[in-house]
Amino acid sequence: DAGVTQSPTHLIKTRGQQVTLRCSPKSGHDTVSWYQQALGQGPQFIFQYYEEEERQRGNFPDRFSGHQFPNYSSELNVNALLLGDSALYLCASSPSGGPWYQETQYFGPGTRLLVL
Amino acid sequence: AQKITQTQPGMFVQEKEAVTLDCTYDTSDQSYGLFWYKQPSSGEMIFLIYQGSYDEQNATEGRYSLNFQKARKSANLVISASQLGDSAMYFCAMRRPYSGGGADGLTFGKGTHLIIQP
């Protein structure tokens, strides 16, 4: 049973560039959430996708956008990169359909983004 | 707004000893869930244990147990018989039901770096 997978594992970009990160959810999961984890901090919620739509969003600017495909995989796009966007980006998937408290999120290994 | 506080930036514990990692939370919601995740140096967040706000018994999962004290708004993680492989960052997190169905994104604390010494 494959877990959550993310690509690429590492990425180096320069300021002003755009980046796309990819996530495949765990088998049986249809909801994908993205988090940003700066060095020495806990992850911060960016947004959540369900049924190919953004269902919820954390406190992140519009430079952060996403997409969910019919097979439930997801992309995170960041435009006009800033030095402060350097972080570990984590994708988490969860199942829907049951009570909310059964929607435990399972995380992928993350993508480490460095902006120079 | 929800907030998670973890007051122990780092802990050193002898192998085979029990360890308690502290977590306090702040929320005005009646319904919420509390989670603990382990993050090794590789970066992946590993789910350990869950406690619901309405659960009357403390959650247990193998060597992990959650000491839930609702009135004090604390949800401490207890690891029994610690092992060298337990060395990692540990994060406490909270989630609540979302008005549109499903659940909110997780709110995390800053974490505790646990080091198990032989």
Interface residues (C-beta under 8 A of the other chain):
Chain A: T31 S33 Y35 G40 Q41 G42 P43 Q44 F45 I46 F47 Q48 Y50 R55 Q56 G58 L88 L90 A92 S94 S96 W100 Y101 E103 T104 Q105 Y106 F107 G108 P109 G110 R112
Chain B: I4 G33 F35 Y37 S42 G43 E44 M45 I46 F47 Y50 G52 F91 A93 P97 Y98 G100 G101 G102 A103 D104 G105 L106 T107 F108 G109 K110 G111
